[in-house]
Amino acid sequence: MNEIQLEKVEFEPGKSFKLFSPRLRNTFLWHYHPEFELVYVEADAGIRHVGSHISGYTQSDLVFIGSNIPHLNFDYRLRSDYHQVVVQLRENFLGTAIGLSPEFSGINQLFKKAGSGIAFHGETKAIVAEKLKQLQNLSSFQQLIELMAIFHILANSDETDILNEEELSIQFFLKDKIRMGAIYEYIDANYNLKPDVNVVANKVHLTTPAFCRYFKRQTNMTFTDFVNQYRIDMAKNLLMQDKNITETCYAVGFESLSYFNKLFNKIVGKNPSDFKKNWLSHPTKKN
């Protein structure tokens, strides 16, 4: 089992940021790095896994991630073709200017909030997406100027979702990245089977009671609730690909269709049939 990886980000000489389009969809890359990261991805449906937050995204996702926050590659297990733009920024991207220049006060706050992970939606996501797509055609200096414009837009947007509670994020980010990475990888490999809390506890060298306390403290969820949340997010992805509801139920590990429907409604706020119908009728609507 691969543990969480510290990604070594290499920058071109004379550059304070890295712009690229990774393609890792067949790789479970649970990793972290000191650099800030802005990610935009276009795909039918994918998994957003930042810190202790797990949810699904549809059509596209725009997320800003702070330093050393564990996260999964956003193109993991994408079935159809996709487009991705990633910008990684040095920890001291703007040096002391970000804290001293009043013109940067909004961007400074944005970078601080990124410590919990921020997802953007609505018009903000649409505008920034177009700007990110055009970066590749610009010179390095023009890219830097455009990045500042992008961060200004993000800093002044209220179309945001904070992905981790501050108290949880501080605890999570500073403790046991490797242990949680091993737990998450076990869940990802076994969510459609029968994840055994005793097995995973043994893998991270804890007794089952100690593991349950540890896991609840780290994620604010029980192991069973977390697995079910993961299953439902996987189910959403399958439904958005027009899979049959019964087929989806069993594909993600549920043995009872009635229980699947009940749990799906509880977590998502609508039953699988309505969710699928709504998505297929309005695929650009935020879910």
C-alpha positions as CSV (number, residue, x, y, z in Angstrom):
1,M,0.0,0.0,0.0
2,N,1.4,3.4,-1.0
3,E,1.4,6.0,1.7
4,I,0.8,9.7,1.2
5,Q,3.4,11.2,-1.0
6,L,5.2,14.5,-0.6
7,E,5.2,15.9,-4.1
8,K,8.4,17.7,-5.1
9,V,7.4,20.6,-7.2
10,E,10.2,21.9,-9.6
11,F,10.0,25.3,-11.1
12,E,11.7,26.6,-14.2
13,P,14.6,29.0,-13.4
14,G,13.4,32.5,-12.8
15,K,9.7,31.5,-12.3
16,S,7.6,31.7,-9.2
17,F,4.8,29.5,-10.4
18,K,4.3,26.3,-12.5
19,L,1.6,26.0,-15.1
20,F,0.7,22.5,-16.5
21,S,-2.0,20.0,-17.4
22,P,-1.5,16.7,-15.6
23,R,-3.2,13.5,-16.7
24,L,-3.2,11.0,-13.9
25,R,-6.7,9.5,-13.9
26,N,-5.6,5.9,-13.4
27,T,-3.4,6.9,-10.4
28,F,-4.6,7.3,-6.8
29,L,-2.2,10.1,-5.9
30,W,-3.0,11.1,-2.3
31,H,-0.3,13.8,-1.8
32,Y,0.7,17.1,-0.4
33,H,3.3,19.8,-1.0
34,P,4.3,23.2,0.5
35,E,3.2,25.1,-2.7
36,F,-0.2,26.6,-3.1
37,E,-2.3,25.1,-5.9
38,L,-5.1,26.4,-8.1
39,V,-6.9,23.6,-10.0
40,Y,-9.4,23.8,-12.7
41,V,-10.8,20.6,-14.3
42,E,-13.6,20.0,-16.9
43,A,-15.1,16.5,-16.8
44,D,-18.6,14.9,-16.7
45,A,-18.2,14.0,-13.1
46,G,-15.3,13.6,-10.7
47,I,-14.2,13.3,-7.0
48,R,-13.1,16.3,-5.0
49,H,-11.0,15.1,-2.1
50,V,-9.2,17.9,-0.1
51,G,-8.1,17.4,3.5
52,S,-11.0,15.5,5.2
53,H,-13.5,16.8,2.7
54,I,-14.9,14.4,0.0
55,S,-17.6,15.4,-2.5
56,G,-18.4,15.0,-6.1
57,Y,-18.2,17.7,-8.8
58,T,-20.1,17.9,-12.0
59,Q,-19.0,19.4,-15.4
60,S,-16.1,21.3,-13.8
61,D,-14.4,22.2,-10.6
62,L,-12.3,25.2,-9.5
63,V,-10.4,24.8,-6.2
64,F,-7.7,26.8,-4.4
65,I,-5.6,24.7,-2.0
66,G,-3.2,26.0,0.6
67,S,0.2,24.8,1.7
68,N,0.7,21.1,2.8
69,I,-3.0,20.2,2.5
70,P,-3.4,16.5,1.6
71,H,-5.5,16.1,-1.6
72,L,-6.3,13.6,-4.3
73,N,-5.7,14.3,-7.9
74,F,-8.9,15.8,-9.4
75,D,-8.8,13.6,-12.5
76,Y,-8.8,10.3,-10.5
77,R,-11.0,7.7,-12.1
78,L,-12.5,10.0,-14.8
79,R,-14.2,7.9,-17.4
80,S,-14.5,10.3,-20.3
81,D,-12.1,12.8,-21.8
82,Y,-11.3,15.9,-19.7
83,H,-9.3,19.1,-19.6
84,Q,-7.3,20.2,-16.6
85,V,-5.2,23.3,-15.7
86,V,-3.1,23.4,-12.6
87,V,-1.1,26.4,-11.3
88,Q,1.4,25.7,-8.4
89,L,2.8,28.7,-6.6
90,R,5.8,29.0,-4.4
91,E,5.1,29.5,-0.7
92,N,6.5,33.0,-0.8
93,F,4.8,33.7,-4.2
94,L,4.5,37.4,-3.5
95,G,7.2,37.7,-0.9
96,T,6.5,40.3,1.9
97,A,4.5,42.5,-0.5
98,I,1.3,40.4,0.1
99,G,1.3,41.3,3.8
100,L,2.6,44.9,3.5
101,S,0.8,46.3,0.4
102,P,-2.8,47.4,1.1
103,E,-3.6,46.7,-2.6
104,F,-3.0,43.0,-1.8
105,S,-5.1,42.8,1.3
106,G,-7.9,40.9,-0.3
107,I,-5.5,38.4,-2.0
108,N,-3.7,38.0,1.3
109,Q,-6.9,36.9,3.0
110,L,-7.6,34.6,0.1
111,F,-4.3,32.8,0.6
112,K,-5.0,32.5,4.3
113,K,-8.4,31.0,3.6
114,A,-6.8,28.5,1.2
115,G,-5.5,26.7,4.3
116,S,-8.9,25.1,4.5
117,G,-9.4,24.6,0.8
118,I,-11.8,26.8,-1.2
119,A,-14.1,25.7,-4.1
120,F,-15.6,28.3,-6.4
121,H,-18.8,28.1,-8.4
122,G,-21.1,30.2,-10.6
123,E,-19.9,33.1,-12.6
124,T,-16.6,33.2,-10.7
125,K,-15.7,29.7,-11.9
126,A,-16.8,30.5,-15.5
127,I,-14.7,33.7,-15.7
128,V,-11.6,32.3,-14.1
129,A,-11.8,29.1,-16.2
130,E,-11.6,31.1,-19.4
131,K,-8.7,33.1,-18.1
132,L,-6.8,29.9,-17.0
133,K,-7.3,28.4,-20.4
134,Q,-5.6,31.4,-22.1
135,L,-2.6,31.4,-19.9
136,Q,-0.6,29.0,-22.0
137,N,-0.6,31.5,-24.9
138,L,1.0,34.3,-22.9
139,S,4.6,35.2,-22.0
140,S,5.8,34.5,-18.5
141,F,5.4,38.1,-17.4
142,Q,1.9,38.3,-18.9
143,Q,1.0,35.0,-17.2
144,L,2.0,36.5,-13.8
145,I,-0.1,39.7,-14.4
146,E,-3.1,37.6,-15.4
147,L,-2.7,35.4,-12.4
148,M,-2.9,38.5,-10.2
149,A,-6.1,39.4,-11.9
150,I,-7.4,35.9,-11.3
151,F,-6.6,36.0,-7.6
152,H,-8.2,39.4,-7.4
153,I,-11.4,38.0,-8.8
154,L,-11.3,35.0,-6.5
155,A,-10.5,37.2,-3.5
156,N,-13.7,39.3,-4.1
157,S,-16.0,36.5,-4.9
158,D,-18.8,35.3,-2.6
159,E,-19.4,32.2,-4.8
160,T,-17.3,30.0,-2.5
161,D,-17.4,26.9,-0.4
162,I,-14.9,26.4,2.4
163,L,-14.0,22.7,2.2
164,N,-12.8,22.1,5.8
165,E,-13.7,23.6,9.1
166,E,-10.8,25.6,10.5
167,E,-10.5,23.6,13.7
168,L,-10.5,20.4,11.7
169,S,-8.1,21.6,9.1
170,I,-5.5,22.7,11.5
171,Q,-5.6,19.3,13.3
172,F,-5.8,17.3,10.2
173,F,-3.1,19.1,8.2
174,L,-0.5,19.0,11.0
175,K,-1.0,15.4,12.2
176,D,-0.6,12.0,10.8
177,K,-0.8,12.7,7.0
178,I,0.8,9.3,6.3
179,R,-1.7,7.4,8.5
180,M,-4.7,9.0,7.0
181,G,-3.4,8.5,3.5
182,A,-3.2,4.8,4.2
183,I,-6.8,4.8,5.5
184,Y,-8.1,6.7,2.5
185,E,-6.4,4.4,0.1
186,Y,-7.8,1.3,1.8
187,I,-11.4,2.9,1.6
188,D,-10.9,3.7,-2.1
189,A,-9.8,0.2,-2.9
190,N,-12.6,-1.5,-0.9
191,Y,-15.6,0.9,-0.8
192,N,-17.6,-1.3,-3.2
193,L,-16.7,-4.5,-1.3
194,K,-17.0,-4.7,2.5
195,P,-14.5,-2.4,4.1
196,D,-13.6,-3.9,7.5
197,V,-12.8,-1.5,10.3
198,N,-10.8,-4.2,12.0
199,V,-8.6,-4.7,8.9
200,V,-7.9,-1.0,8.4
201,A,-7.2,-0.5,12.2
202,N,-4.6,-3.3,12.0
203,K,-3.1,-1.7,8.9
204,V,-2.4,1.5,10.8
205,H,-1.3,-0.3,14.0
206,L,-4.2,0.7,16.2
207,T,-6.7,-1.4,18.1
208,T,-10.2,-1.1,16.7
209,P,-11.6,1.1,19.5
210,A,-8.5,3.4,19.3
211,F,-8.9,3.6,15.5
212,C,-12.6,4.5,15.8
213,R,-11.8,7.3,18.2
214,Y,-8.9,8.5,16.0
215,F,-10.9,8.4,12.8
216,K,-13.8,10.3,14.3
217,R,-11.5,12.9,15.7
218,Q,-9.8,13.4,12.3
219,T,-12.8,13.4,10.0
220,N,-15.7,14.3,12.4
221,M,-17.4,11.1,11.0
222,T,-17.6,7.5,12.0
223,F,-15.8,5.0,9.7
224,T,-19.1,3.6,8.5
225,D,-20.6,7.1,7.8
226,F,-17.4,8.0,5.9
227,V,-17.5,4.9,3.7
228,N,-21.2,5.5,3.0
229,Q,-20.5,9.1,2.0
230,Y,-17.7,7.9,-0.3
231,R,-20.1,5.3,-1.8
232,I,-22.8,7.9,-2.4
233,D,-20.4,10.3,-4.1
234,M,-19.3,7.4,-6.4
235,A,-22.9,6.6,-7.0
236,K,-23.6,10.2,-8.1
237,N,-20.8,9.9,-10.6
238,L,-22.3,6.7,-12.1
239,L,-25.8,8.2,-12.2
240,M,-24.5,11.3,-14.0
241,Q,-23.0,8.9,-16.6
242,D,-26.6,7.6,-17.1
243,K,-26.1,4.3,-15.3
244,N,-29.1,2.3,-14.1
245,I,-30.0,3.0,-10.4
246,T,-30.1,-0.7,-9.4
247,E,-26.8,-1.3,-11.2
248,T,-25.3,1.7,-9.4
249,C,-26.5,0.6,-6.0
250,Y,-24.7,-2.7,-6.2
251,A,-21.7,-1.3,-8.0
252,V,-20.8,1.0,-5.1
253,G,-21.3,-1.8,-2.5
254,F,-24.9,-1.5,-1.2
255,E,-26.8,-4.8,-0.9
256,S,-30.2,-3.2,-0.4
257,L,-31.8,-0.9,-3.0
258,S,-34.2,0.5,-0.4
259,Y,-31.4,1.4,2.0
260,F,-29.4,2.9,-0.9
261,N,-32.4,5.1,-1.9
262,K,-32.9,6.2,1.8
263,L,-29.3,7.0,2.4
264,F,-28.9,8.8,-1.0
265,N,-31.8,11.0,-0.2
266,K,-30.5,11.7,3.3
267,I,-27.0,12.7,2.0
268,V,-27.9,14.4,-1.3
269,G,-31.3,15.8,-0.5
270,K,-33.2,14.0,-3.3
271,N,-33.6,10.3,-4.3
272,P,-31.4,8.8,-7.0
273,S,-34.1,8.9,-9.6
274,D,-34.7,12.6,-9.2
275,F,-31.0,13.3,-8.9
276,K,-30.3,11.5,-12.2
277,K,-33.3,13.1,-14.0
278,N,-32.3,16.5,-12.8
279,W,-28.7,16.0,-13.9
280,L,-29.5,14.6,-17.4
281,S,-32.0,17.5,-17.9
282,H,-29.7,20.3,-16.6
283,P,-26.1,19.0,-16.7
284,T,-24.6,22.4,-16.1
285,K,-26.5,23.0,-12.9
286,K,-24.4,22.9,-9.7
287,N,-25.1,19.8,-7.6
